[in-house]
Every structure is written in structure tokens, then in C-alpha cells.
Amino acid sequence: MRILVIEDDADTARYLIKGLREAGHAVDHAANGKDGLFMAASEPYDGLIVDRMLPHVDGLTIVSTLRASGNAMPTIILSALGEVDDRVRGLRAGGDDYLVKPFSFAELLARLEAVLRRSRGSGATDTVLRVADLEMDLLGRSVRRGHRAIDLKPQEFRLLEYLMRNAGQVVTRTMLFEHVWDYHFDPQTNVIDVHISRLRGKIDDAQSVALIHTVRGAGYCLRASKS
């Protein structure tokens, strides 16, 4: 998942970014409300974590502005203001959840997973991705192909998740850089080729049907057949 964090406190921002990346998410960060609103309105994020008190544009204004424009991105509001009226204002502004500082990262992550599930509709299948005989459990952080468990490193897990979410479609190197590696395309690096090669070795090794395909001149595609 690609998550946007809008937080002006540097220590809190580092804490959030580190934890979210360790949990397998791609993370972008804005340190003020003006930049955060621009990023949230112009980039395709899966979720938003926004502080309520921000320079230039406050968090509630960001959320209400996004909602007014039709942007339904799942959103958690963070705030030191924890009275009932404060939480009500946050939810009425369009927040999907409201978490009072200081907070446990484990609770934040659980709440983020919950709002992301709700945005895709309820049901246990929302936490499991399947392509052919390949299955990924997003909550258990496990991958299986048929009866074989596959051990993936965090970056490999993130890469495979993005490929599975876009199964049957060609994903470009630029798309992978922005959604999986958190930075813009660098034509001089072979980091994607290296990770795809390692992932292909784990997913397609000794299998009669390959799932990860290279589309010459375009990118990569996860599908059950070459046709």
C-alpha cells in the first residue's frame, strides 16, 4: 500500500515512516498542510495519515477539502486533542478514524488496516490476494504457491503485493519506483531488475506455469499465462 503521512513534528514523522515501511508499506511524507494537500489531491495514495495541527493548512481542512472534491481516500486523523467534541469534529470533517496522541504504533497499524479493509468492502477475502495458485495473506504477511510456503523479504513482499493488486496489467518501472520504492524513476539503477529476478526465482522456480512476465520495452506483468 502507498501511504501519505502529513506530520510537521520531525520525530513523530520519522516514527511513523519507519514503522509503516517495516510493515511493508510505501510511504511519502509532507511536513506542512499546504504541501500535504497538494500531494493528497494529485497522487494516487491508498491511505492518508494526517496530523490535525499543521502549518499553513490544518488537518481538518485537508480532509474536508479532499472529501468535497470527491476523494474518498481512507484517512486517519492524529491529534493531541482528545475530547469527545474534538473527535466528533474530526470524523464529521471526513476522517475515517481519529487517534489521540500519544498512541501505540500497533494500534495505529491495526486502525489503518481496518479503514483500508472498509474502503474495499467488508469480508475476510479483502485481506487475501490470489492469482492462480499464488496466495498472499496481507495480515499474516505470508505467501504460498500451491502447498509451498514462500519466504519473502519485506521489499519482495511489497513488490509482489503491488504486482498482485495489478494482476493482468503491465506495470512500468516508473510505477514500481513510485509505489514500491518511494522515489522517482532513476534510469541508471537496476534495483528493479535485481528484485524481480529474485522474486521470480522464489515464485516461479520449478513451476510448470510462470506467473511473473517481462513485457519488453514496457515493464512487468503478473499473470497465469503468456497469452
N, C-alpha and C positions, 0 to 999 in steps of 0.2 A: 504494500500500500504506500502511496505517496502522501505524506502528511505535511501541512504547513503549520509552523509554530510562530505565533506573533507574541513576542515577550520582550520587554525592554530591560528587565533585570538580567545581567550577563550570567550570573551564577545559576539562576533558575533556568535560563535558556540552555546553558551547557548541560545541566542535569537532565532536562527533557530530551535534548537531541541525542545524548549518549544512550539513554535508556531506550528510546524509540528505535535507534539504529541497532542496538543489541537485540531488540525484539524482532528485527527483520524488516523494519520499515525504512523507506527512503524519506529523508526529512529536508525541507527547506526552512529557512528562518528569516524573519523580518524583525528589526529591533524597534520599530515605531509603527503607529497606526496607519500613517499615510502610505508607506511602502507596503505594509501588510495588506491593506485593502486593494491596492493595485495588483499585487501578486495573486490574491484570492480571486479577484474578478477576471484575471487574464490567463491563469494557468489551470490545467485540469487536475486538481487535487482530489484525493479520495476522502480526506478529512481535515478538519481545522481545529487547532487548539489555540485559543486566544485569551490573553490577559485582559481584564476589564479596564484597568487604569493604564493608559498608554499615551505617549507624547503625540501631539498633532491630531490624531483621531482616536477616540476611545473605543474600547472593545464592543460595547453595545451598539454603537453607531455602525461599526464594521458589519456586525451580524445583521442588523436591521436593513442596512443598505443592500447587502447580498440577497436577503430574502425578498426585498422589494423588486430586485431585478430578476427574480425567478431562480436564483442559485440556491439549491436545496442541500448543499454540501453538509454532511454530518459535522456538528460543531459542539465542542466542549468549551465553556467559559471558565476561566480561572480567576479567582478574586480573593482578596483578604476580607472582603465584605460578606459576612455570612449570616446576616439577619434574614428572616423569612421574606421581608419585603424586597431585600436585595436579590434573593434567589428568584423570586417571582418576576421582578423586572428583567432579569437575565433570560428567563425562559420565555417571557412574553415578547422580548426583542427578537426571538427566533432561535435561541440556543436549544440544542437537544439535551444538554445536561449542564450542570453547574457544580463546580468543585471548589471548595473553600481551602485556601492556603492557611497553614502548611498542609500538604497532602502526602499520602503514600504513593510512590510511583506504581506499585502493584495495583492499587485501587484505580489510579488514572488509566492504566493499561486495560483493566477489566471494563471500565466505563467506555473507553474508546472502542474496544471490541464490540460492546453491546450496541453503541449507536451506529457502528458500521454495519452490524448484522441487521438492525432495524431498517437501515436505509435500503438494504437489498431484499427486505421482506423477511418475515419470521420463518423459523423452521431450522432443524438441525443441519439440513443439507447446505445451508448458507456458509457453514464453516468447513466444508469439504469440496475440493475441486477434483474433477475426474476427466481424463481424456483417455479413451480406450481402456487399457488395463492399468493405467497410471493413476494413482490416487494421492492427493495431498491433504492432510489434516492440518488446517491453519491454527487451530487452538493447541493441538497436541504437538505441533511442529514436527510432524513425521511424514515420510513419503514411502510409498510402496509401489512396486510394479509387479502385478500378479501377487504371488505369495512371498515375494522377496522384499525385505526392508532395505531401504537405501539411505545411507548416512550422508547427509549434505552439510557443508559448512554454511554459516549464516548468509554469506553473499551468494552462494549457489542456490540456497533455498529461495532467496529474494528473486533471483534471476528466473528460476523455474516457475515461481508463482506468477510473475509477470507474463511469461510465455503461456502458461496455462489459462490465465484470465483472457488472453487474446488468442486462444487456440483457433487454428484455421486461418488466421490473418498474418500477413507479413509484418513483422516489427523491424524497424530500421535500427541501425546502430545509434543514431541520434536519439531515438525514443528510448533505447536501453540506457544510454548515458544519463538522460534526464530523469527517468523513472526508477532506475535501479542503483545508479552510482551517484546521484545528487549533483552532478556537474555537467557542464555543456560539452558538446562534441569536440574531441581533440583528434584530428586525423592522423596524428603521429603515433598514437598509442595502440597497442594490440591487446589491451586488457580484456576486451570483449571476446576476441578470438580465443584467448587462453581459457577464459572461464567457460565459454561454450564448448570447447574441446573437452575440458574436464567433466562438464556436466553430461555431455554426450557419452563419454566413457562410462559414467555411472548409470545413466538411464537406458542407453541402447546397447550396452555391452552384452554380447551373446544372445541378443533378442532377434527373432525372425522378422519382426516389423520395427523399423526405425521410426521414432517419433520426432526427433529434432532434425530439421532440414535446413540447409543453407540455400537461400534464394539468391543466385548470382547477381551481383550489382544492386541488390535491394536490401537484404538483411536475413532474417531467420524466421522460421515458422514451425510451430509445434502442431503436428497433425498425424493421423494414423496411417496415411498413405501418401505417396509422392504425387499422385494424380490430383 
